[in-house]
């Protein structure tokens, strides 16, 4: 049987009622007590590295998770990380960049209801995750949730309360799990070599969501405090350049100061394409801006954080950003 390590970090799945609402309380070992059937198809050890609400997840916690996997990589056949749902897509994306080309599966899961509740999705999600981690065809970083196996860079939380919380954006689900059966939809050869682990991340990345009436001078403040900014524009992408609201001038200063600017879109599906309209074409051609295309916002943020920790060279940053990792970008 496959030997799996359960890595607990807290989240709703491990929460219990307190006088101030739900808070993580349940230990990693106790979580396993709720899914005894898992020991029929794998052996499991458990470790508790955090016990926090995922709202409190920070980049240093991603490094801790990656380090935990690295330190135990030779001893186990797969890994399941129990995590809160609110920042799970950020974590799955970050781990996709911190642990690349893993021939062993690294699964992130959680729940919308605590595992101790009578009506909960936690037991199914945890059992499915352990089952997929023990699957001989599984590899790399992915989320398992509500019967879906989603590439770590393609997941997004779409429902705040429903069990069907996550979906795969601009990319098909990798597999589904129903009635203890795994059906693969995206098959690829498993990496044969030892994975690439990274130990650094640069959190000085700012995400700016454009709204009508926003003052472009705000970009000056961002440039003073951050190394890179992702501008979440409208539609297929563009920058406002009307009187007293000229974002082109503000971006010009950012570029001159050596800051990295990435353009993305507020539209969830189909991605950006700045060449379509003048408001996008002019900005992209003038500054050679990086474009997120079909990437999720979570992947865009965490990939840039990972890249900015590896190099400060603008051309290398652009080349690395456009290099596909764990299915994160298709259209360029």
N, C-alpha and C positions, 0 to 999 in steps of 0.2 A: 504493500500500500504506500501511497505517496505520503511524505512527511511535510506538514504545513505549519507555518508559524502565523498565529493570530497576533496582530499588533493593535492594541486598543489605544484610542486617543480621546475617548469620550463621546460627545454628541448625543442626539436624541435617543439612539438605540440603547445607550447606557444610562438614561436619565430616570429619575424618580421624582415624585412630588416633594417640594419643600414649601416653606411658608411664603416664598417669593416666586413660586412657579417651578417648572421643570428644570432640573440641573443634573449633570452627569454624576452618578453615584456608584454604578455597578462596575465591578472589577472585570478584568479580562477572563479570569477563570470562571466567574459566575455567568458570563455571557455564554460560555460553552455549555454550561449545565442546561440551558434552554434548548439546545439542539443536539441531544444525545445520538440522533440518527447519523450525524456526521462521522462518528467513529466507526461506522459500518464500511466506509469507503476510504478513510484516511486516518492517519495518526496526527494529533494536533498538540502543539505546545502553545502557550500564551504568554505574552509580555505586555505590561502596562507602561507606556512611555509618557502619556498625558492623560488627563481626565478633565477636559474642558469643553465648553460649548464652542462649536466651530466658528461662531462669530469672533472669537478671540484668537483664531489661528493667525499666525504671523509667518513671514518668510523663514525665520529661524526654525520654526516647527517643521517646515518642509525639509530643511537640511537634516533635522533630527530623524525624521522618518526615513530619508534616503540613507543616512548613516546606519540606522538600525537594520535596514535590509542588507546593506553592504557587509556589516559585521557578522551577519548570520547567513550570508548567501551560500556558502559551501555546505551548511548543515541542513538545509531544507530544500524541498522540491518546489515550493510555492509559498506565496505570502498573501495574507488577507489583512487589510487595514480597515478597522472599524472607525468611522468618522462621521461627524455631523454633516447634515445635508446642505446647510446654507453656503458653505465655502468649499464643498466637495469638488466641484468642477475646477476651481482654482488649484486645489491640491492635486487632482489627477493630472491636470496639465503640467503643473510644476514638476511632479515626479516623472512625467514623460521626458522632460529635458534633463533632469538630474540623474535618471537611470535610463540609459539608451541601449536599445538592441538586446534586451534581456531574453535569453532563451527560456527563462522561468517566468511564470505568471506573477504579476503584482496587482492584486485586486483591491479596489477601494469600494466599500459598501457602507450602508447605514440604514436608517429607517425614518419614517414620518411619525411613528408612534413607538414609545419605549417597549423593549422586549418583554418587560414584566406585565404589560397590559394584556387583558383577555383578547381584545381585538387589536391586532398589530400586524404590520408587514415585516417586522424585524426578524422573526424566526425564518420566514421564507427567504428573505434577502441574505441572511447570514449562511443558511444552509446552501443556497444556490451558489454563493461566493466560494464556499469551501469545496463544493462539488466542481466548480469550474477551475479552481486552483489545482485540483487533483486530476484534471483532464490532461491527457498526454499531448493534445494539440494546442493547449493554451500557452501563451507567452506574452511578454510585454506588459505595459501598464494599461489597465482598463477599469471601468466602473461596471459593477453588476448590481442591477436594481430593477425590481418589479419584472423579473424575467428577461431583461435586456442586458446584453453585453455590449458596452459602448467604448470605443477607443478613448483613451484618457484625454486626448486633446479635442474631442468632438462633443463632449457631454455638456449639457446645460440644464439647470433646474428651471422647469417651466410651470410647475404647480407648487404652491406654498403649503398645501395641506393634503392633497390627494396622494394615494399610494403610487400612482403613475407619475412620479415627480420629474423624472429625467428623460431626455430624449437625445438622440444623436443629430447634430446640426450639420447640414450640407454633406452628409456622409452616411451610408447605411450602417445599421447595427451590425456588429461583428457576428453575433450569434443570439439565439434565444434559448431560454431554459423553461420547459414546461413539463410537469409530471415526471420530474427527475431525468428528463431527456434533454441533451444539448444538441441543438441544430446549428451548424456553422453556415454563415452566409458569405463571409469574406475570409477566404483562405489564403495564406501566404506562407512561404517557407520560413521555418523557425531559424533564428540566428544560431550559429554554431559556436561562436566565440564567447568569451567572457564579456559581460556588459560594460559599457563605459559609465563610470560613476563620476559625478561632479560634486565638488564640496563648497562651491561659492555661488552666491546670488547677489545681485545688486538691486535693492528695493527702491532705488531713487528713480522710479518710473511713475509718471503722473497720467491719469486718465481724465480727459476733459470732454464732457458731453456738450456739444453745441446746442444752444437754444436761441430762438430769435430774440434780438435785443442784447445779447451778451457783449460785454466790453472786451475787445481784443487786448487791452492793456493787461488783462489778467495773465496773459501769456508771459509778460515780463516777470511777474512774480514767480511763475512756474520755473522760468529759466534760471532764476536766482537760487532756487531750492532743489531742483531736480536735474538729472542728467538726460532724461528723455521724456517726451510727452506723446501720448497717443490721443489723437483728436477724433472723437466719435462724431462723424459728420452725418448729413442726411442722405437718404437714397443711395445712389451709386457713388456719392462722394464729391465734395466740393468745399471751397472756403468762401465765406462772405467777403465781399470787397466793395461795400457801398460807402458813401461819405460818412465819416466819423466812426465807421465800423469796418475798417480795412484790416482783415486778418492777414493779408499777404505781407503787409509791412511788419506786422508782429512776428510772423514766421521768418521773415527775412533776418530779423535780429537774432532769433533763436539759432538759425543756421550759421550766421556769422560768429556766434559765440560758441560754436562747436557742439550744440545740442542736437540730439537725434529726434526727428519728428516722424511719426507713423500715422497714416490716415486709415481709419476704419469707418464702419457705418453703423448707424443705430438700427438698421433693418436686420433682422435675425437671419433670414434665409437669402440665398443666392449671392451674397457678398457684394463687394464694392467693384467699381470700374470707372476710375476717374477720367478716362479718356473720352467718355461719352459726351459730357457737357463742358462748355467753356470754363465754367466756374471750377471744375476739377482739372481739366486739361492744362490750363495756364499755370496753376499752382504746381502740378506734378512736373511739368516740363521746366519751369523756372528753377525749382529747388531740388529736383530729383528725389522727391519724397518717397519713402517706403510705403507700400500699400498692403493692407492686411488681406485683401481679396476675400476668400471664402472662409477665413479662419474665425473661430469663435473669439469673443472678447477675452475670455479667460485664458485661452491659449496665446493670444496676442500679448497680453500683459506679462504672463509668466515666461514666455519665450524671450521677450525683450529683457526681462530681469536676468535671465540666465546668460544671454549673449553679452549684456553689458558688464557682466562679471568676468568674461573671458577676454574681451578686447575693447579698446576705445577707438579703433580705426573705423571710420564711417563706411569705407568700402567693404571691409571684412564683416561689419555688422549687417550690411545689406545682403551680402552673399549668404551669411549664416541664417538670416531671417527667411530667405527664400529657399533654403534647403529643407525639404520635407522630412519631418520627424514624426513618427507614430501617426501618420495619416493627417497631419495638421493643416496642410495647405495643398490644394490641387491646381487652382487656376492662377496663372501669373501672366 
